[in-house]
Every structure is written in structure tokens, then in C-alpha cells.
Amino acid sequence: MKGVDPMNAATLSALAEPNRLHIIELIRDGGPLTVGEIAGRLELGQPQTSKHLRVLSDAGLVEVQPVANRRIIKLRPQPLQEMDAWLQSFRSIWEDRLDRLDDYLRELQREENKQDL
């Protein structure tokens, strides 16, 4: 993607798949989870879940901690924070445009009120 930091491109690509986005939301809402817990909540097979987790791990969105014979999946906030910073540039553009739209609508209302008098 031209103009997008490679880290943000990897994050966007990883999150574009609905199951992977859902995995991130599960961990965000429920804290660290095992692969089995994630598979159960998504109603996916463990091999399919592991493939999704590998993509998320490669993108830096999750980290895997082995604990005995289980793998605990934790969210890594750094890529999401970088994505938020990148999105901030778009927020300021939209806020400016929405402010101008608000000003325009108020002007239209003032003109309409003048005509009603």
C-alpha cells in the first residue's frame, strides 16, 4: 500500500479477515486466552484457529506465551497504537470538514429563519 507504513499495512491486512478481527476483540474483551478457548468461542477447529493466530503473531498483534502444554495468547497494543496514530491524521481532516458542514448548515438555518419572518 502506497503511503501506508509497512507496519500499518501488516496490521490492516491481518485485521481484514473477520475471524482474525474477532480474535483480537475476544482478547481485548476477555484478556489472555488459550488457543482452545479462542477456537471454542469462534466455533473453529484448532488448526484453523492456529493459522489465524500465526498471521496475527506475524503482524505483531498478539504474542504467544507457552505455559506447560498450553499456549496463552495476549494482545500486543503497540501495532494498534500505531494504527490509531495513523488514523488520527484522518480524524483531523474529517473533524475539519464536519465543522465546516456544521457552519454551512447553521448559515442555511439563519437564512431560512430570515425568510420565514
ChimeraX attribute file (.defattr): number of C-alpha atoms within 10 A of each C-alpha:
attribute: neighborCount
match mode: 1-to-1
recipient: residues
	/A:1	8
	/A:2	6
	/A:3	6
	/A:4	11
	/A:5	13
	/A:6	11
	/A:7	15
	/A:8	18
	/A:9	16
	/A:10	20
	/A:11	21
	/A:12	17
	/A:13	13
	/A:14	23
	/A:15	19
	/A:16	11
	/A:17	11
	/A:18	10
	/A:19	17
	/A:20	18
	/A:21	15
	/A:22	15
	/A:23	24
	/A:24	23
	/A:25	13
	/A:26	18
	/A:27	17
	/A:28	15
	/A:29	9
	/A:30	9
	/A:31	12
	/A:32	20
	/A:33	20
	/A:34	18
	/A:35	18
	/A:36	17
	/A:37	15
	/A:38	23
	/A:39	18
	/A:40	13
	/A:41	11
	/A:42	14
	/A:43	10
	/A:44	14
	/A:45	12
	/A:46	15
	/A:47	11
	/A:48	12
	/A:49	20
	/A:50	16
	/A:51	12
	/A:52	18
	/A:53	24
	/A:54	17
	/A:55	18
	/A:56	24
	/A:57	18
	/A:58	14
	/A:59	19
	/A:60	19
	/A:61	22
	/A:62	24
	/A:63	18
	/A:64	18
	/A:65	13
	/A:66	11
	/A:67	9
	/A:68	7
	/A:69	6
	/A:70	13
	/A:71	16
	/A:72	18
	/A:73	23
	/A:74	19
	/A:75	23
	/A:76	16
	/A:77	13
	/A:78	12
	/A:79	19
	/A:80	17
	/A:81	11
	/A:82	15
	/A:83	17
	/A:84	13
	/A:85	12
	/A:86	14
	/A:87	11
	/A:88	12
	/A:89	10
	/A:90	11
	/A:91	13
	/A:92	11
	/A:93	11
	/A:94	12
	/A:95	11
	/A:96	12
	/A:97	12
	/A:98	12
	/A:99	12
	/A:100	12
	/A:101	12
	/A:102	12
	/A:103	12
	/A:104	12
	/A:105	12
	/A:106	12
	/A:107	12
	/A:108	12
	/A:109	12
	/A:110	12
	/A:111	11
	/A:112	11
	/A:113	10
	/A:114	9
	/A:115	8
	/A:116	7
	/A:117	5
